[in-house]
Amino acid sequence: MVLALGGDREHVEKTYWRTTNGVVQMKVVDNHCIFYKDGCCVHQGRPWRCAEWPLHPSILLDENNFKAIADSCPGIKAEVGYEEFCRILRSLMARSLPLVS
């Protein structure tokens, strides 16, 4: 991400990141990721978790997360149902490892 933004790590960290309990996340502006402007504006340098979107693990924690993400992503077929979707997502997550660059 630092390379994609053309800055130094300290600037990127201070300007774009928030850290909660040691977990780095993107800052949020108007209820969206700071990089979301009609789509991701750092797509080539996005974090691996963003590359997994919309298959975000938060879906497994709360059915409301599933509903909110399904409402914003036409690729998630809500008619499959929450339990079946979670079963499929767990299976996918068990087979893949995050890509770290």
N, C-alpha and C positions, 0 to 999 in steps of 0.2 A: 504494500500500500504506500509506503514511504516513497518508493521509486515512482509509482504511478502518479503521485501528487507532485513529484519534483521538488520536494522539500527535504528538510532534515528531520530525523526522528523526533527530536525534542519539540519542534514546531507542530508536527503532526499529532503527537501525543497530547500536547497542551490544547490544541485547537479543536481536534476532532474526537478524541477518545475520552471515555469515562471509565473508571475502574471501580468495581464493586466486589469486595471480598476477594481481591486478586484476579478477578475476571475482567478482561478488557472488552468493552462494548463501545459502539459508536454513540456519540451524543445524539440526543433527540431534539428536533425542532418541529414545532407544529404537529406533534404526535407521530412523526416519521423520522427515520434515520437521517442524520445530517447530510448524507450524500444522495438522498432521494429527491430528484428534481425531474419529473416526468420520466423516471427510470433511474437506475444507478449511474451516477456520474463518475464512479471509480471502478467500473465493472472489471477491468483487467487487473486491478490490484486489490480487489475485495477480499476480506478475510474468508477463510475456509467455511466458517459457519454461514456466511452470506451465500456462498456458492451452493449450499445445501437447501436454501430457501426454495419452496415453502415447507420443506420437510424438517421443520424445527422441532427439537425435542420438547419444547414447552407444550406442544400438542398432547403429549403423553401425560402431562400433569393435570390438565384441566380441560374438560369438554368445551368450555367457553372459548379457550384458545383455539381449539379446532374450528369452532363455528366462526370466530372472527377471521381466522386465516382463510377458511373456505370461502367466506364472503368476499374476500379481496383477491382470491386467486381462482380463476376458472379452471385451472389444471387439477384442482382437488375436487373430486367427485363426492360431494357430501352425501349423496344418496346411498353410498356404500355403507354409511353408518359409522359412528364413532368407534365402537369396539373393533370392527373389522379393519378400519383404517389404522388403528393403533397396532393391531396384530401385524399388518403388512409393514408399517413403519419400523416396528421393532425388528422385524426380520431383515429389512434393508440395512438398518443401522448395525446389526450384528455382523453383516457381511462386509461392511466397508470401514475403512479407517480414514480419519481426516487427512487431507493433504496439507502438509506444512511446508511453507516456502521460506 
